[in-house]
């Protein structure tokens, strides 16, 4: 088929109901222009009024096409049909209850054509999306060999259509678990150029209020992990044995395979149900993964893998019980404004429930994972942590609360070991983070509203997110409490302060040009956590119909569209 358009949006639909109208405006009004793209809805035999809703859309909009087919039971076939029918050079997959931001297609297409990309990953935001360092910055060209692409295995991406067709990359059809992972694994490993658009939010991944994002029936472990084996075999088929293949397989081992034997899952199941999952994942660990996959995991994750493969279920349960009690501890060592930028110096460590840090013990030239923490766990005696800094990483993040959007300021957090008594060492992340209000949001100024500062850390195989909170009367706190600053032209106010749960650091940002004394007083007042809690309480006590109307009005005030009156 001759490609005549820049892009095609493919939306599989099944019993979407009112979500069709909720999703459609964001697709219909793309800045790329209606003459440059199309929207293909593939109705997979809906039994509600979705078909009629779609036909009305197509009748009203020339760039909307609707395909009706018999029910296949899963999104795979509708997506494949959409790709084959598409007239766009690129295809963007969108689920029926999600949205695109106004400039998504235009920016994705620009990045793709500039780099001849086979795949472009657009920054994902929304209530179903947590922060991902994969989208920390825009990357023009990368591959699965030099970027952590396998940390993003959903198909909501921008694909060169001929790349998919020439490589024969399709979704499995019918009710196949992990079909997204199988599709993305093949696509990543065969792509010559992948780009990442990190400086503009593209895909709004939303949690439905009726729970419709999740499958109605949980898969049996034999079925689920049988499909995971297919993903693993696909990765092996398209990669050579060795360090790179081990690296590509490590994500599924760490996330899917270890999940049933890690907290909280291993503590929620008991008896035969727990033993069933344990038996299934242990068999797969022994059969499907080369030894290098396990050996490349951080200390506690590698210990879980060892206990799993050795068949020690009771030890895994006890390790999970202790690990879930580990808490991050963050101290703000310094915090001050310099030249319109907020400089934050922090130290982050992990602590056991008894208040002691998780440590390493040096014995005969070897570093052992905290013997006190592991005491009494059979199979964990003398567990070595030979490269404790190799897997340590962390950063501060800023959460735009109104948009559910995460940004990554420049930081220089470095892992190191610190002496902690005779022969003991603790692992910490320490360094400076710089928040520039004029460039934080993908090179642009922070949006008006409240922005919360968080920390994320991975130490010794324990990953935690923590609030950057006030800790006593350390340096910088008295200064930042009253240090409202004006930045940019026209000037905007930035009010830092501590509030909310745990006294978290937050930045309240005013509108451009609103920097007078009355504006300063208003911004300080509305930034108060107590006032926001009162507003939430009032909303909660409204009658259900009134609450729905308020939420509808809030939704119509589209946060992705600039206020022309600013």
Secondary structure by P-SEA (a helix, b strand, c coil): ccccccbbbbbbbcccccccccccccccccccccccbbbbbbbcccccaaaaaaaaaaaacccbbbbbbcccccaaaaaaaaaaaccccbbbbbccccccccaaaaaaaaaaaaccccbbbccccccccccccccccccccccccccccccccccccccaaaaaaaaccccccccccaaaaaaaaaaaaaccbbbbbcccccbbbbbbccccccccccccaaaaaaaaaaaaaaaaaaccccaaaaaaaccccccccccccccaaaaacccaaaaaaaaaaaaaaaccccaaaaaaccaaaaaaaaaaaaccaaaaaaaaaaaaabbbbbbbcbbbbcccbbbbbbccccccccccccbbbbccccccccccccccccccccccccccccccccbbbbbcccccbbbbcccccccccccccccbbbbbbbbbbbbccccccccccccccbbbbbbbbcccccccccccccccccccccccccccccccccbbbbbbbbbcccbbbbbbbbccccccaaaaaaaaaaacaaaaaaaaaaaaaccaaaaaaaaaaaaacccccccccc
